Amino acid sequence: MALEKDKRLRDHGLHTERLLWPTRAPGKFETEVANLEQKVGLTTLAKAVAWAQTKSMWPDTFGLACCAIEMMSIVGARYDIARFGMEAFRSSPRQADLLIVSGRVSHKMAAPLRQIYDQMLEPKWVIAMGACASSGGMFNNYAILQSVDKITPVDVYVPGCPPRPEQLMEGIIRLHEAVQAGVPPAYDLRPVAS
């Protein structure tokens, strides 16, 4: 079976005498159209916007514990997050659209974390980095929030204690794939866990 780009116009349903002539080769117009279709990239506006969003995500720094050291190392030469256009870690939430929560979140830090999340412009995404941010980790006590998704919707969970920088990069790639596939941010899909 021929690929879609290799089909001739008569295979697409055009029924003229010239096209149905069995011994006739493709005309000059057909050849030029086929060559043009292979050279021109066509897309939708939504796909172009999603592609642009993944190439310009700016993370906000919210490092709370040992996972923050692993998060900081992804901007170094070994991991080089600049290849994704994300090397500019922002210290102002009004300039960031990706919140990477790395480490354990105490109840005392829950209000500032939510305030930073609320100040971010939409669309915005959240990555919970590490076991403590994802589920409270080994700290099952009154002082530690048992998951960051109790105060902010989370798009990607990165497991580990602490997760390696490669794992965080994998989480970022998975987030980019979701954005390019048209998956809306977590705040549109589900409410905050109770």
Salt bridges, closest charged atoms under 4 A:
GLU4 OE2 - HIS12 ND1 3.67
GLU30 OE1 - ARG18 NH1 3.52
GLU32 OE2 - LYS28 NZ 3.42
ASP118 OD1 - ARG114 NE 3.00
GLU166 OE1 - ARG164 NE 3.35
GLU170 OE2 - ARG174 NH2 2.53
GLU177 OE1 - ARG174 NH1 2.68
